[in-house]
Amino acid sequence: MNLQDQQPHTLRKMISDGQLTDHTSGMAKGFIQANVVILPSKYAYDFLKFCFKNPKTCPLLDVSETGETSFPIYGKEANICTEVAAYRIYRNGELIETTSNISHLFTKDMVSFLIGCSFTFEHALLAAGIPIRHLEEKHNVPMYMTNIPANTSGQFKGNITVSMRPMTMQQAIKATEITTHFNNVHGAPIHIGNPEEIGINNITQPDFGEPVTIKDNEVPVFWGCGVTPQSVALDAKPELMITHAPGHMFITDIHESQLSN
């Protein structure tokens, strides 16, 4: 089965049924993928403000009603408790569990957030002839915690996380032009070149995902990453925070052509 050509509801059902457990990069061509954050309602307002204050790393797409498992726009028939292949459970800032089903944790007091994901614009880069190395090497994108502070909202504070794709400088210029039109899913890169300038001391050891080959004529290109809330959770320490596992996104019902810049 070619997962790139499957419809979102088909892939989400496969995930819910346990038939699909891999990362979602390259799947559902043309449809928006999203990072997930689920919190008790008492944290929702501060986290909502955190997203608005940090649009490059946390571009907010949709928010559920309190206690609802679906979304007003991006997943009207979805079940956020079962349709992400891997969830991470944080309690008081500590990662305690990774699971494929959070129904036992979800209560009528929970609010779910969908945050734009850079997997969405990868199809546009490929169409322009720009290589996506982690797809070529068939694994997850490398992600790194940086020394760049996010804008604080209430107890939500910390440094941002970035994803990285290597390419030539000429390709990086073209990629910047393309992704500028994808502001809802991180937009243009936040850094190109020397990783040490943003606090990444070893490019071969990502904090999340897997390393990729960087060729001699290539530079690393870094985009804001929706894994940022997971690194921020270490500082914020909410009593409960549920996120997607890095690379295991929620596949929405909205086509990328419906994104507004």
TORFI-669397 format. One record per residue: residue in three letters; x, y, z of N, C-alpha, C in turn. Coordinates in nm, 3 decimals. Layout:
REM TORFI-669397
  residuo     n.xx     n.yy     n.zz    ca.xx    ca.yy    ca.zz     c.xx     c.yy     c.zz
      ALA        X        Y        Z        X        Y        Z        X        Y        Z
...
REM end
This chain:
REM TORFI-669397
  residuo     n.xx     n.yy     n.zz    ca.xx    ca.yy    ca.zz     c.xx     c.yy     c.zz
      MET    0.084   -0.120    0.000    0.000    0.000    0.000    0.087    0.125    0.000
      ASN    0.056    0.217   -0.091    0.129    0.343   -0.097    0.066    0.441    0.002
      LEU    0.131    0.462    0.116    0.073    0.546    0.221    0.069    0.693    0.181
      GLN    0.152    0.731    0.084    0.153    0.869    0.039    0.020    0.908   -0.024
      ASP   -0.048    0.812   -0.087   -0.170    0.841   -0.162   -0.298    0.810   -0.085
      GLN   -0.286    0.769    0.040   -0.404    0.734    0.119   -0.471    0.858    0.178
      GLN   -0.602    0.849    0.198   -0.678    0.957    0.258   -0.655    0.961    0.409
      PRO   -0.665    1.080    0.469   -0.640    1.092    0.613   -0.725    0.999    0.699
      HIS   -0.855    0.989    0.670   -0.940    0.906    0.755   -0.900    0.759    0.746
      THR   -0.850    0.716    0.630   -0.803    0.578    0.614   -0.680    0.554    0.700
      LEU   -0.585    0.645    0.694   -0.463    0.630    0.772   -0.491    0.638    0.922
      ARG   -0.582    0.728    0.963   -0.614    0.739    1.106   -0.681    0.612    1.157
      LYS   -0.764    0.550    1.072   -0.826    0.423    1.114   -0.721    0.313    1.125
      MET   -0.626    0.310    1.032   -0.517    0.213    1.041   -0.438    0.232    1.169
      ILE   -0.413    0.359    1.204   -0.342    0.389    1.328   -0.423    0.343    1.448
      SER   -0.552    0.376    1.448   -0.639    0.339    1.560   -0.648    0.188    1.577
      ASP   -0.645    0.117    1.465   -0.654   -0.030    1.468   -0.520   -0.097    1.496
      GLY   -0.414   -0.019    1.509   -0.283   -0.076    1.537   -0.211   -0.131    1.416
      GLN   -0.263   -0.101    1.295   -0.200   -0.151    1.173   -0.086   -0.062    1.125
      LEU   -0.082    0.061    1.174    0.018    0.157    1.130    0.080    0.220    1.254
      THR    0.208    0.195    1.275    0.275    0.243    1.397    0.398    0.329    1.367
      ASP    0.430    0.348    1.240    0.553    0.419    1.203    0.532    0.571    1.209
      HIS    0.641    0.647    1.193    0.629    0.792    1.182    0.554    0.825    1.053
      THR    0.494    0.943    1.046    0.402    0.976    0.938    0.461    1.062    0.827
      SER    0.589    1.091    0.830    0.652    1.170    0.726    0.631    1.103    0.590
      GLY    0.584    1.180    0.491    0.562    1.127    0.357    0.424    1.071    0.334
      MET    0.342    1.060    0.437    0.208    1.003    0.423    0.107    1.110    0.384
      ALA   -0.006    1.065    0.325   -0.121    1.152    0.294   -0.077    1.278    0.219
      LYS   -0.022    1.257    0.102    0.032    1.369    0.023   -0.072    1.479    0.006
      GLY   -0.032    1.601    0.039   -0.118    1.716    0.021   -0.202    1.753    0.142
      PHE   -0.206    1.665    0.242   -0.286    1.694    0.361   -0.198    1.741    0.477
      ILE   -0.255    1.829    0.557   -0.181    1.890    0.667   -0.164    1.790    0.780
      GLN   -0.042    1.779    0.831   -0.014    1.701    0.950    0.008    1.795    1.068
      ALA   -0.019    1.744    1.188   -0.016    1.832    1.305    0.050    1.767    1.425
      ASN    0.121    1.850    1.500    0.168    1.813    1.633    0.049    1.819    1.729
      VAL    0.059    1.746    1.838   -0.051    1.735    1.933   -0.005    1.770    2.074
      VAL   -0.085    1.850    2.143   -0.067    1.876    2.285   -0.204    1.867    2.352
      ILE   -0.214    1.789    2.460   -0.339    1.773    2.533   -0.310    1.804    2.680
      LEU   -0.392    1.893    2.736   -0.369    1.943    2.872   -0.501    1.953    2.949
      PRO   -0.495    1.946    3.082   -0.611    1.984    3.163   -0.648    2.129    3.135
      SER   -0.777    2.160    3.143   -0.825    2.292    3.101   -0.762    2.407    3.177
      LYS   -0.716    2.386    3.300   -0.660    2.496    3.377   -0.530    2.550    3.318
      TYR   -0.467    2.469    3.229   -0.344    2.514    3.163   -0.371    2.568    3.023
      ALA   -0.494    2.554    2.974   -0.522    2.578    2.833   -0.498    2.723    2.791
      TYR   -0.539    2.819    2.873   -0.527    2.960    2.833   -0.380    3.000    2.822
      ASP   -0.299    2.961    2.919   -0.157    2.996    2.913   -0.089    2.927    2.795
      PHE   -0.129    2.803    2.765   -0.067    2.735    2.651   -0.113    2.797    2.520
      LEU   -0.240    2.838    2.514   -0.289    2.907    2.395   -0.208    3.034    2.370
      LYS   -0.182    3.111    2.474   -0.100    3.231    2.461    0.043    3.195    2.421
      PHE    0.095    3.084    2.473    0.230    3.041    2.437    0.238    3.018    2.286
      CYS    0.136    2.955    2.230    0.136    2.931    2.085    0.133    3.062    2.007
      PHE    0.048    3.155    2.049    0.040    3.282    1.978    0.169    3.363    1.991
      LYS    0.240    3.348    2.101    0.365    3.421    2.120    0.482    3.356    2.047
      ASN    0.465    3.231    2.003    0.574    3.156    1.938    0.524    3.091    1.808
      PRO    0.482    3.174    1.711    0.421    3.118    1.590    0.516    3.041    1.500
      LYS    0.647    3.064    1.510    0.741    2.990    1.425    0.758    2.846    1.471
      THR    0.745    2.823    1.601    0.760    2.687    1.653    0.626    2.622    1.686
      CYS    0.526    2.703    1.722    0.397    2.649    1.762    0.283    2.716    1.687
      PRO    0.281    2.707    1.553    0.172    2.769    1.477    0.041    2.694    1.502
      LEU   -0.051    2.758    1.571   -0.173    2.691    1.615   -0.270    2.673    1.498
      LEU   -0.317    2.551    1.479   -0.413    2.520    1.373   -0.556    2.509    1.425
      ASP   -0.574    2.437    1.536   -0.709    2.410    1.584   -0.704    2.375    1.732
      VAL   -0.816    2.400    1.802   -0.829    2.369    1.944   -0.963    2.302    1.965
      SER   -0.964    2.194    2.040   -1.090    2.125    2.069   -1.171    2.202    2.173
      GLU   -1.300    2.173    2.179   -1.379    2.216    2.293   -1.337    2.131    2.412
      THR   -1.353    2.183    2.531   -1.313    2.110    2.652   -1.385    1.975    2.657
      GLY   -1.308    1.868    2.672   -1.364    1.734    2.684   -1.395    1.665    2.553
      GLU   -1.380    1.734    2.440   -1.411    1.674    2.310   -1.287    1.607    2.251
      THR   -1.306    1.495    2.183   -1.195    1.423    2.121   -1.177    1.460    1.973
      SER   -1.265    1.541    1.919   -1.255    1.584    1.780   -1.224    1.734    1.775
      PHE   -1.212    1.787    1.652   -1.173    1.926    1.634   -1.273    1.997    1.544
      PRO   -1.296    2.126    1.567   -1.396    2.199    1.489   -1.370    2.201    1.339
      ILE   -1.243    2.208    1.299   -1.209    2.224    1.157   -1.124    2.109    1.104
      TYR   -1.018    2.074    1.174   -0.916    1.986    1.118   -0.941    1.837    1.139
      GLY   -1.042    1.802    1.218   -1.072    1.660    1.239   -1.209    1.643    1.303
      LYS   -1.314    1.673    1.227   -1.450    1.675    1.282   -1.498    1.537    1.327
      GLU   -1.448    1.431    1.263   -1.488    1.295    1.299   -1.373    1.219    1.366
      ALA   -1.273    1.292    1.411   -1.154    1.227    1.465   -1.173    1.185    1.610
      ASN   -1.082    1.100    1.653   -1.072    1.063    1.796   -0.927    1.081    1.836
      ILE   -0.898    1.190    1.904   -0.760    1.222    1.937   -0.700    1.123    2.036
      CYS   -0.784    1.039    2.096   -0.734    0.941    2.194   -0.669    0.820    2.129
      THR   -0.699    0.793    2.002   -0.652    0.669    1.940   -0.588    0.689    1.803
      GLU   -0.593    0.808    1.746   -0.554    0.825    1.606   -0.418    0.891    1.587
      VAL   -0.335    0.884    1.690   -0.192    0.916    1.681   -0.118    0.786    1.713
      ALA   -0.021    0.751    1.631    0.043    0.619    1.644    0.121    0.602    1.773
      ALA    0.172    0.712    1.827    0.247    0.704    1.952    0.233    0.835    2.028
      TYR    0.190    0.824    2.154    0.175    0.940    2.242    0.283    0.935    2.350
      ARG    0.319    1.055    2.396    0.408    1.065    2.513    0.330    1.125    2.630
      ILE    0.345    1.065    2.746    0.276    1.109    2.866    0.377    1.173    2.960
      TYR    0.355    1.300    2.995    0.440    1.372    3.089    0.360    1.401    3.216
      ARG    0.421    1.374    3.331    0.361    1.412    3.460    0.463    1.495    3.537
      ASN    0.422    1.616    3.570    0.508    1.707    3.644    0.645    1.724    3.578
      GLY    0.644    1.731    3.445    0.767    1.756    3.371    0.852    1.635    3.341
      GLU    0.804    1.515    3.377    0.881    1.393    3.352    0.807    1.303    3.254
      LEU    0.880    1.254    3.153    0.823    1.159    3.059    0.810    1.024    3.129
      ILE    0.688    0.976    3.144    0.668    0.852    3.219    0.623    0.735    3.132
      GLU    0.574    0.764    3.009    0.518    0.655    2.931    0.503    0.696    2.785
      THR    0.521    0.601    2.696    0.484    0.615    2.555    0.381    0.508    2.524
      THR    0.269    0.546    2.464    0.159    0.453    2.444    0.090    0.483    2.311
      SER    0.007    0.391    2.264   -0.067    0.410    2.139   -0.214    0.443    2.163
      ASN   -0.254    0.455    2.289   -0.394    0.483    2.322   -0.399    0.559    2.455
      ILE   -0.468    0.673    2.456   -0.476    0.752    2.579   -0.618    0.762    2.633
      SER   -0.705    0.671    2.589   -0.845    0.677    2.633   -0.857    0.670    2.784
      HIS   -0.768    0.596    2.848   -0.775    0.579    2.993   -0.732    0.706    3.068
      LEU   -0.666    0.798    2.998   -0.619    0.922    3.061   -0.707    1.042    3.028
      PHE   -0.781    1.032    2.919   -0.858    1.146    2.871   -0.984    1.165    2.956
      THR   -1.007    1.290    3.001   -1.124    1.320    3.081   -1.202    1.436    3.018
      LYS   -1.317    1.465    3.073   -1.401    1.575    3.025   -1.339    1.711    3.054
      ASP   -1.226    1.712    3.122   -1.158    1.838    3.154   -1.041    1.867    3.060
      MET   -1.020    1.782    2.959   -0.902    1.797    2.875   -0.930    1.886    2.754
      VAL   -0.826    1.962    2.713   -0.831    2.044    2.593   -0.717    1.999    2.501
      SER   -0.747    1.979    2.373   -0.648    1.931    2.276   -0.614    2.040    2.175
      PHE   -0.486    2.050    2.145   -0.435    2.150    2.051   -0.369    2.081    1.933
      LEU   -0.393    2.133    1.813   -0.321    2.089    1.693   -0.229    2.202    1.648
      ILE   -0.101    2.169    1.630    0.002    2.267    1.595    0.063    2.225    1.462
      GLY    0.084    2.321    1.373    0.137    2.293    1.241    0.267    2.215    1.243
      CYS    0.286    2.132    1.141    0.403    2.042    1.133    0.474    2.061    1.000
      SER    0.607    2.060    1.004    0.685    2.081    0.882    0.673    1.966    0.782
      PHE    0.622    1.850    0.825    0.599    1.742    0.728    0.507    1.790    0.616
      THR    0.419    1.886    0.648    0.323    1.935    0.549    0.391    1.995    0.428
      PHE    0.499    2.073    0.446    0.560    2.139    0.331    0.664    2.053    0.260
      GLU    0.691    1.934    0.310    0.792    1.850    0.245    0.752    1.813    0.102
      HIS    0.623    1.793    0.078    0.578    1.758   -0.057    0.609    1.872   -0.154
      ALA    0.593    1.997   -0.108    0.623    2.111   -0.194    0.773    2.119   -0.224
      LEU    0.856    2.088   -0.125    1.001    2.087   -0.147    1.040    1.980   -0.247
      LEU    0.982    1.861   -0.232    1.013    1.752   -0.324    0.971    1.789   -0.467
      ALA    0.854    1.851   -0.480    0.805    1.890   -0.612    0.897    1.991   -0.679
      ALA    0.971    2.068   -0.598    1.066    2.166   -0.651    1.204    2.107   -0.673
      GLY    1.218    1.977   -0.651    1.346    1.912   -0.673    1.443    1.922   -0.558
      ILE    1.394    1.960   -0.440    1.479    1.972   -0.322    1.476    1.840   -0.245
      PRO    1.591    1.779   -0.218    1.592    1.649   -0.151    1.549    1.658   -0.006
      ILE    1.482    1.554    0.039    1.445    1.540    0.179    1.520    1.417    0.231
      ARG    1.631    1.440    0.296    1.724    1.332    0.326    1.663    1.223    0.415
      HIS    1.585    1.262    0.516    1.530    1.158    0.605    1.430    1.069    0.532
      LEU    1.363    1.123    0.428    1.276    1.037    0.347    1.360    0.944    0.260
      GLU    1.469    0.997    0.204    1.559    0.913    0.124    1.615    0.798    0.208
      GLU    1.646    0.828    0.333    1.707    0.727    0.421    1.603    0.650    0.502
      LYS    1.473    0.684    0.480    1.361    0.608    0.536    1.360    0.604    0.689
      HIS    1.371    0.723    0.748    1.355    0.730    0.893    1.305    0.869    0.932
      ASN    1.294    0.894    1.060    1.237    1.018    1.111    1.333    1.136    1.091
      VAL    1.276    1.256    1.086    1.357    1.377    1.072    1.437    1.402    1.200
      PRO    1.560    1.451    1.191    1.635    1.486    1.312    1.585    1.617    1.372
      MET    1.573    1.619    1.505    1.525    1.737    1.578    1.620    1.767    1.693
      TYR    1.640    1.897    1.720    1.740    1.938    1.817    1.683    2.046    1.909
      MET    1.717    2.036    2.038    1.689    2.144    2.131    1.797    2.251    2.114
      THR    1.757    2.378    2.115    1.850    2.487    2.088    1.871    2.574    2.212
      ASN    1.952    2.679    2.195    1.969    2.778    2.302    1.882    2.901    2.279
      ILE    1.787    2.892    2.186    1.700    3.005    2.154    1.578    3.001    2.247
      PRO    1.560    3.102    2.331    1.448    3.097    2.424    1.315    3.124    2.355
      ALA    1.215    3.047    2.395    1.078    3.076    2.351    1.024    3.193    2.433
      ASN    0.922    3.258    2.380    0.854    3.363    2.456    0.766    3.299    2.562
      THR    0.779    3.344    2.685    0.712    3.281    2.799    0.565    3.318    2.806
      SER    0.485    3.221    2.850    0.344    3.246    2.881    0.310    3.169    3.007
      GLY    0.285    3.240    3.116    0.259    3.173    3.242    0.375    3.084    3.279
      GLN    0.347    2.956    3.308    0.454    2.865    3.345    0.520    2.800    3.225
      PHE    0.470    2.828    3.104    0.528    2.768    2.984    0.646    2.852    2.937
      LYS    0.764    2.796    2.952    0.888    2.865    2.917    0.994    2.761    2.883
      GLY    1.101    2.806    2.819    1.210    2.716    2.783    1.262    2.749    2.646
      ASN    1.353    2.667    2.595    1.413    2.690    2.464    1.339    2.614    2.355
      ILE    1.349    2.667    2.232    1.276    2.606    2.122    1.351    2.485    2.066
      THR    1.276    2.402    1.998    1.330    2.285    1.927    1.318    2.309    1.778
      VAL    1.413    2.256    1.701    1.413    2.273    1.555    1.425    2.138    1.486
      SER    1.373    2.132    1.363    1.399    2.017    1.277    1.502    2.059    1.173
      MET    1.574    1.962    1.118    1.684    1.994    1.027    1.677    1.909    0.900
      ARG    1.701    1.977    0.787    1.711    1.909    0.657    1.834    1.964    0.585
      PRO    1.929    1.879    0.549    2.048    1.928    0.479    2.023    1.947    0.330
      MET    2.086    2.048    0.273    2.074    2.075    0.129    2.184    2.173    0.089
      THR    2.201    2.192   -0.041    2.299    2.290   -0.087    2.247    2.431   -0.056
      MET    2.336    2.528   -0.058    2.294    2.665   -0.029    2.192    2.714   -0.133
      GLN    2.212    2.678   -0.259    2.115    2.717   -0.362    1.978    2.657   -0.332
      GLN    1.975    2.530   -0.291    1.849    2.466   -0.255    1.789    2.530   -0.130
      ALA    1.875    2.571   -0.037    1.826    2.635    0.085    1.755    2.766    0.054
      ILE    1.808    2.841   -0.043    1.744    2.967   -0.084    1.606    2.938   -0.143
      LYS    1.600    2.836   -0.229    1.471    2.799   -0.288    1.374    2.747   -0.181
      ALA    1.425    2.668   -0.088    1.341    2.614    0.019    1.284    2.727    0.105
      THR    1.365    2.829    0.128    1.318    2.945    0.205    1.205    3.015    0.131
      GLU    1.220    3.032    0.001    1.115    3.097   -0.078    0.986    3.016   -0.073
      ILE    0.997    2.885   -0.080    0.878    2.799   -0.081    0.809    2.799    0.055
      THR    0.886    2.779    0.160    0.825    2.762    0.292    0.776    2.893    0.353
      THR    0.820    3.005    0.297    0.765    3.134    0.340    0.613    3.137    0.323
      HIS    0.563    3.059    0.228    0.419    3.055    0.201    0.346    2.953    0.289
      PHE    0.417    2.893    0.383    0.358    2.792    0.472    0.369    2.839    0.617
      ASN    0.323    2.960    0.643    0.336    3.015    0.778    0.260    2.934    0.882
      ASN    0.153    2.867    0.843    0.075    2.788    0.938    0.146    2.659    0.979
      VAL    0.253    2.625    0.909    0.329    2.504    0.944    0.478    2.538    0.952
      HIS    0.509    2.643    1.028    0.644    2.687    1.064    0.707    2.787    0.969
      GLY    0.661    2.796    0.844    0.713    2.899    0.755    0.859    2.880    0.718
      ALA    0.929    2.990    0.698    1.068    2.987    0.652    1.162    2.936    0.761
      PRO    1.281    2.891    0.724    1.379    2.845    0.825    1.413    2.955    0.925
      ILE    1.452    2.911    1.046    1.496    3.008    1.146    1.647    3.018    1.152
      HIS    1.717    2.923    1.088    1.864    2.929    1.088    1.916    2.841    0.975
      ILE    2.021    2.888    0.910    2.090    2.812    0.805    2.239    2.816    0.835
      GLY    2.303    2.697    0.836    2.447    2.695    0.855    2.491    2.643    0.990
      ASN    2.593    2.704    1.046    2.662    2.655    1.166    2.565    2.623    1.280
      PRO    2.550    2.494    1.317    2.455    2.459    1.424    2.498    2.509    1.561
      GLU    2.628    2.529    1.581    2.674    2.574    1.712    2.623    2.713    1.747
      GLU    2.589    2.791    1.645    2.537    2.926    1.670    2.401    2.923    1.740
      ILE    2.331    2.812    1.730    2.201    2.801    1.800    2.206    2.692    1.909
      GLY    2.329    2.662    1.954    2.344    2.573    2.070    2.345    2.426    2.041
      ILE    2.363    2.387    1.916    2.369    2.245    1.879    2.517    2.209    1.862
      ASN    2.570    2.136    1.956    2.714    2.108    1.956    2.752    1.984    1.878
      ASN    2.657    1.894    1.857    2.687    1.772    1.781    2.570    1.741    1.689
      ILE    2.585    1.776    1.563    2.477    1.760    1.466    2.447    1.614    1.439
      THR    2.539    1.525    1.474    2.518    1.382    1.450    2.438    1.315    1.561
      GLN    2.404    1.390    1.664    2.328    1.333    1.776    2.204    1.418    1.806
      PRO    2.097    1.400    1.727    1.975    1.476    1.752    1.910    1.437    1.885
      ASP    1.835    1.530    1.942    1.763    1.503    2.066    1.640    1.417    2.041
      PHE    1.583    1.428    1.920    1.467    1.349    1.880    1.489    1.306    1.736
      GLY    1.425    1.197    1.694    1.442    1.149    1.559    1.578    1.082    1.539
      GLU    1.619    1.071    1.412    1.744    1.004    1.378    1.835    1.098    1.298
      PRO    1.967    1.078    1.307    2.060    1.161    1.228    2.049    1.129    1.080
      VAL    2.084    1.227    0.997    2.086    1.208    0.852    2.225    1.240    0.800
      THR    2.253    1.192    0.680    2.379    1.222    0.612    2.381    1.367    0.565
      ILE    2.488    1.438    0.595    2.509    1.573    0.543    2.629    1.566    0.449
      LYS    2.608    1.591    0.322    2.714    1.580    0.222    2.806    1.702    0.227
      ASP    2.923    1.687    0.165    3.027    1.790    0.174    2.981    1.925    0.118
      ASN    2.894    1.926    0.019    2.850    2.051   -0.042    2.719    2.102    0.018
      GLU    2.679    2.049    0.133    2.550    2.084    0.192    2.565    2.158    0.325
      VAL    2.460    2.233    0.358    2.451    2.300    0.487    2.325    2.253    0.558
      PRO    2.327    2.250    0.692    2.204    2.216    0.763    2.108    2.334    0.763
      VAL    1.981    2.306    0.738    1.877    2.409    0.736    1.776    2.375    0.845
      PHE    1.748    2.470    0.933    1.670    2.444    1.053    1.536    2.519    1.049
      TRP    1.430    2.445    1.075    1.297    2.503    1.086    1.247    2.490    1.231
      GLY    1.163    2.583    1.272    1.096    2.568    1.400    1.021    2.436    1.405
      CYS    1.009    2.378    1.522    0.954    2.243    1.535    0.849    2.238    1.644
      GLY    0.739    2.169    1.614    0.630    2.153    1.709    0.659    2.059    1.823
      VAL    0.780    2.004    1.828    0.820    1.928    1.946    0.858    2.023    2.059
      THR    0.867    2.152    2.029    0.901    2.251    2.132    0.820    2.235    2.261
      PRO    0.688    2.213    2.256    0.615    2.196    2.383    0.666    2.081    2.469
      GLN    0.725    1.980    2.407    0.776    1.869    2.486    0.901    1.909    2.564
      SER    0.986    1.990    2.502    1.103    2.037    2.576    1.062    2.142    2.680
      VAL    0.962    2.223    2.646    0.910    2.322    2.740    0.844    2.255    2.860
      ALA    0.783    2.139    2.838    0.716    2.066    2.947    0.813    2.032    3.059
      LEU    0.939    2.016    3.026    1.039    1.985    3.128    1.051    2.099    3.228
      ASP    1.030    2.223    3.181    1.035    2.339    3.269    0.898    2.374    3.326
      ALA    0.794    2.363    3.242    0.660    2.403    3.285    0.603    2.310    3.392
      LYS    0.631    2.181    3.378    0.589    2.080    3.476    0.439    2.080    3.505
      PRO    0.353    2.081    3.402    0.210    2.062    3.430    0.187    1.923    3.489
      GLU    0.083    1.910    3.568    0.059    1.780    3.634    0.038    1.668    3.533
      LEU   -0.019    1.703    3.416   -0.035    1.606    3.308   -0.026    1.679    3.175
      MET    0.052    1.626    3.085    0.062    1.679    2.949    0.082    1.561    2.855
      ILE   -0.003    1.550    2.755    0.005    1.442    2.657    0.042    1.503    2.522
      THR    0.140    1.447    2.456    0.182    1.494    2.324    0.195    1.376    2.229
      HIS    0.211    1.404    2.101    0.252    1.301    2.006    0.398    1.264    2.035
      ALA    0.438    1.145    2.003    0.580    1.111    2.001    0.640    1.175    1.876
      PRO    0.762    1.230    1.885    0.820    1.299    1.770    0.812    1.218    1.641
      GLY    0.758    1.282    1.536    0.744    1.217    1.406    0.613    1.144    1.386
      HIS    0.538    1.120    1.493    0.410    1.048    1.484    0.297    1.149    1.494
      MET    0.261    1.206    1.380    0.171    1.320    1.376    0.024    1.279    1.365
      PHE   -0.062    1.376    1.394   -0.205    1.362    1.366   -0.226    1.408    1.223
      ILE   -0.285    1.324    1.139   -0.309    1.355    0.998   -0.448    1.417    0.988
      THR   -0.453    1.543    0.950   -0.580    1.615    0.949   -0.658    1.591    0.819
      ASP   -0.782    1.638    0.818   -0.867    1.627    0.700   -0.854    1.746    0.606
      ILE   -0.768    1.839    0.637   -0.758    1.964    0.561   -0.641    1.959    0.464
      HIS   -0.669    1.992    0.339   -0.565    1.993    0.236   -0.477    2.117    0.252
      GLU   -0.350    2.102    0.217   -0.256    2.213    0.235   -0.294    2.335    0.151
      SER   -0.371    2.315    0.044   -0.415    2.427   -0.039   -0.510    2.519    0.038
      GLN   -0.566    2.469    0.151   -0.658    2.550    0.231   -0.586    2.632    0.338
      LEU   -0.453    2.618    0.346   -0.377    2.698    0.442   -0.382    2.844    0.402
      SER   -0.396    2.930    0.501   -0.390    3.073    0.474   -0.257    3.125    0.528
      ASN   -0.192    3.211    0.454   -0.063    3.264    0.494   -0.079    3.384    0.586
REM end
